Structures are given as C-alpha cells and as structure tokens.
Amino acid sequence: MLRFIQLLPQVSPKGDFILKDLPGSGKRIDILCRDLAACFSWGPITWLKASLELIAIIADTTILTFRHPGDEIPQNEVGWALVIRNSLREQPPEWVSVSNGSVEEIIKMYSNPPESTLWVLDEKGSHVSEIETKLHITQNSFMLGNHKGFNSQTEELIAKYKLPRVSLGKKSYLSSHCVASIISEFERSENVE
Ligand SMILES: C[S@@+](CC[C@H](N)C(=O)[O-])C[C@H]1O[C@@H](n2cnc3c(N)ncnc32)[C@H](O)[C@@H]1O
C-alpha cells in the first residue's frame, strides 16, 4: 500500500464550495481534485490502483480517505469535486470514508518506524534516490503541503515527531505531479528487482 496525505488547512469542512469556482470558493480544493486524478487515474501505469490510498485532512478536523473508485472513477476535476462535496455533506460513495481527526492523529497513526514511515514531501529534503533502499523495508506514506507549503503548526509537528523529509528536486512542483512521481518511482524500483 502506498499512501498520500494531503493537508488542506484552509478548506471548509462543510463542503460549501461552488463547482465553477473551485480555487476561490473552495480555498484551493482544486489541489485535492488534481491529486485524486493523479493517484487513481493518470498516475499509475503498473502499480495496482487497489494498493493506493489518498487521505485529505481538511481544516485539521475532518479526514477523507479515498480508495480506488473502480468503475465509478470521475472523469474530470468537477467530477472529483462533486465526490468531495457529497462526502463532506455526509453522502460519500462506498470508496470514501469520512471521519473526525487532526494532522497529529494521522501522524501518530502512520509514523511508526521502522514498520511504517511517514515521509514529508519537501523540496529541501533528502533526494528520493538517497532513500530508495529504505522504501522497500517499510510501509510508506507521503505528506504534502498545500499551495503555501506547510503552516507553522504542521512544522512544529514535523519537528516533534522527527518526520523525515524527502525531495523530488529543488523545483517546487504541483502536488499532483509529486503524487505521480512517487508512484512512478515505486513502479520503476519494482521493475528493477
Ligand atoms: C505547490 S507545492 C507548495 C509550494 C510552496 N511554494 C512551498 O514553499 O512549499 C505543494 C507541496 O508539494 C510538495 N512538493 C512540491 N515540490 C516538491 C519537490 N520538489 N520535492 C518534494 N515535494 C515537493 C510539498 O509537499 C509542497 O508543500
């Protein structure tokens, strides 16, 4: 299982955004729509989609956990936005679960090295090629910031739990690009073995 954790501290947990204005009314909910498309639609080539999970932490109060939608896969950004909106309005499809929770609770759940490692995706971390050997001896989760990166509360948690930082290079990429790159990194290393 490969897991992505997208932090969205500014998004409202009420699901009250307008479909025609996702970045503005949704306070950058478009980031999550693109992550989901990268994770379950165009990102994986050989990696089993059933072995992917994407968690969105909304406003540090609400957790949406997305698994492979199968035949119900949304076809575009608005389709994903509808799924997110319905889930936040207590009408999730079977492949989305909704719960209460915070960034710290999710960190405690998935950062249990050496069995389970929570990596922070950060331009300034160790390059992914340097940690490649470690990736195969642990269950991996990758945490992503929003368009502004990580806020000060999250930075404090990253320091408190000593979360390792991993980089895809010095350039700042869209989080959807990071999701797809991590999946291809795993696909590539599986093919090498
Ligand atoms: C659009 S970027 C945020 C850019 C923001 N200017 C910043 O300073 O963090 C969204 C998230 O994608 C991830 N990210 C972007 N580029 C990356 C890279 N080169 N390596 C690792 N993670 C990256 C980080 O988690 C980042 O918080």
The ligand as a MOL file (V3000), in Angstrom:
LIG
                    3D

  0  0  0     0  0            999 V3000
M  V30 BEGIN CTAB
M  V30 COUNTS 27 29 0 0 0
M  V30 BEGIN ATOM
M  V30 1 C 2.8060 23.6190 -4.7540 0
M  V30 2 S 3.8390 22.8920 -3.5670 0 CHG=1
M  V30 3 C 3.9770 24.2010 -2.3810 0
M  V30 4 C 4.9100 25.2140 -2.8270 0
M  V30 5 C 5.1920 26.2630 -1.7880 0
M  V30 6 N 5.6660 27.4050 -2.5120 0
M  V30 7 C 6.2050 25.8550 -0.7550 0
M  V30 8 O 7.0440 26.6770 -0.4010 0
M  V30 9 O 6.1480 24.7500 -0.1840 0 CHG=-1
M  V30 10 C 2.7980 21.7800 -2.7050 0
M  V30 11 C 3.5170 20.6780 -1.9930 0
M  V30 12 O 4.0850 19.7850 -2.9390 0
M  V30 13 C 5.2340 19.1730 -2.3990 0
M  V30 14 N 6.3660 19.4640 -3.2790 0
M  V30 15 C 6.4310 20.3770 -4.2770 0
M  V30 16 N 7.6190 20.3210 -4.9200 0
M  V30 17 C 8.3300 19.3440 -4.3210 0
M  V30 18 C 9.6440 18.8010 -4.5280 0
M  V30 19 N 10.4500 19.2750 -5.4540 0
M  V30 20 N 10.0400 17.7830 -3.7330 0
M  V30 21 C 9.2220 17.2860 -2.7630 0
M  V30 22 N 7.9740 17.7670 -2.5180 0
M  V30 23 C 7.5360 18.7780 -3.2710 0
M  V30 24 C 5.4250 19.7330 -0.9960 0
M  V30 25 O 4.8090 18.8640 -0.0590 0
M  V30 26 C 4.6770 21.0510 -1.0940 0
M  V30 27 O 4.2450 21.5030 0.1650 0
M  V30 END ATOM
M  V30 BEGIN BOND
M  V30 1 1 1 2
M  V30 2 1 2 3
M  V30 3 1 2 10
M  V30 4 1 3 4
M  V30 5 1 4 5
M  V30 6 1 5 6
M  V30 7 1 5 7
M  V30 8 2 7 8
M  V30 9 1 7 9
M  V30 10 1 10 11
M  V30 11 1 11 12
M  V30 12 1 11 26
M  V30 13 1 12 13
M  V30 14 1 13 14
M  V30 15 1 13 24
M  V30 16 1 14 15
M  V30 17 1 14 23
M  V30 18 2 15 16
M  V30 19 1 16 17
M  V30 20 1 17 18
M  V30 21 2 17 23
M  V30 22 1 18 19
M  V30 23 2 18 20
M  V30 24 1 20 21
M  V30 25 2 21 22
M  V30 26 1 22 23
M  V30 27 1 24 25
M  V30 28 1 24 26
M  V30 29 1 26 27
M  V30 END BOND
M  V30 END CTAB
M  END
